[in-house]
């Protein structure tokens, strides 16, 4: 769960950089997955947009697999790894939503 710096407007929503997304998309093995989550929906929307835009067309959203059920907003309802981070547990304990998504690099992508 990235922690935006709300006190610095230029860093407020910048959780990932283009160079990181490009490196992940280049180095991720075929059928490899990227799991993203945040308790701030705007942060998740921005990260999703950045991974799809800067991923060079190599990454796709994983949506309707057997083990990934989405909620009404299209976010994954559960952490696919089954182990929650401390912050994720804190957010869930206070009844707040977590926004999650999974991206994959399909084997048909070069």
C-alpha positions in Angstrom: 0.0 0.0 0.0 1.8 3.1 -1.2 1.7 6.0 1.2 1.1 9.3 -0.7 2.6 12.4 0.8 -0.5 14.6 1.1 1.6 17.6 2.3 3.5 17.9 -1.0 1.1 18.4 -3.9 3.6 17.4 -6.6 4.0 14.0 -4.8 0.4 13.5 -3.7 -0.6 10.9 -6.2 2.8 9.9 -7.7 3.2 6.4 -6.3 5.1 4.8 -9.2 7.3 6.1 -11.9 7.3 5.5 -15.6 10.7 3.9 -15.4 9.6 1.4 -12.8 6.5 0.3 -14.9 8.6 0.0 -18.0 11.2 -2.2 -16.2 8.5 -4.4 -14.7 6.8 -4.9 -18.1 10.1 -5.7 -19.7 11.5 -8.0 -17.0 8.3 -9.8 -16.0 8.2 -13.4 -17.2 5.3 -14.5 -19.5 2.2 -15.3 -17.5 3.8 -13.3 -14.6 1.5 -11.1 -12.5 1.7 -7.7 -10.8 -0.6 -7.2 -7.8 -1.4 -3.6 -6.9 -3.5 -2.4 -3.9 -4.2 0.8 -2.0 -6.8 2.0 0.5 -7.1 5.2 -1.6 -9.1 4.8 -4.7 -7.6 7.7 -6.5 -4.1 6.3 -6.0 -5.3 2.9 -7.4 -6.9 4.5 -10.4 -3.6 6.4 -11.1 -1.4 3.3 -10.7 -3.8 1.3 -12.9 -3.6 4.0 -15.6 0.2 4.2 -15.4 0.7 0.4 -15.6 -1.6 0.2 -18.6 -0.1 3.3 -20.3 3.6 2.7 -19.6 3.5 -1.1 -19.8 4.1 -0.9 -23.6 1.0 -3.0 -24.3 2.6 -6.0 -22.5 0.3 -6.0 -19.4 -3.4 -6.7 -19.2 -5.9 -6.7 -16.4 -6.7 -10.0 -14.9 -10.5 -10.1 -14.2 -12.5 -13.2 -14.6 -10.2 -16.0 -13.4 -11.5 -18.6 -10.9 -9.4 -17.3 -8.0 -10.0 -13.5 -8.6 -13.5 -12.3 -7.8 -14.2 -8.7 -8.4 -16.6 -6.5 -6.5 -19.0 -3.9 -7.9 -16.3 -1.4 -8.6 -14.3 -3.9 -10.6 -11.7 -4.2 -7.9 -10.5 -7.6 -6.6 -12.5 -8.5 -3.5 -9.6 -10.3 -1.7 -5.9 -10.3 -1.6 -4.9 -13.1 -3.9 -1.9 -14.1 -1.8 -3.9 -14.8 1.4 -1.4 -12.9 3.6 -2.3 -9.3 4.5 0.2 -6.6 5.1 0.0 -4.8 8.5 -1.5 -1.7 6.8 -4.0 -3.8 4.8 -5.1 -5.5 8.1 -5.5 -2.1 9.8 -7.6 -0.8 6.9 -9.9 -3.9 6.9 -10.2 -3.8 10.7 -11.5 -0.3 10.6 -14.0 -1.3 8.0 -12.5 0.7 5.1 -12.3 -0.6 1.6 -9.1 -1.9 -0.1 -8.8 -1.3 -3.8 -6.9 -4.2 -5.6 -6.1 -5.3 -9.1 -4.0 -7.9 -10.8 -2.2 -7.4 -14.1 -0.6 -10.1 -16.1 1.9 -10.4 -19.0 0.2 -12.9 -21.3 2.4 -15.5 -23.0 1.2 -14.3 -26.4 2.8 -10.8 -25.8 6.3 -10.3 -27.2 
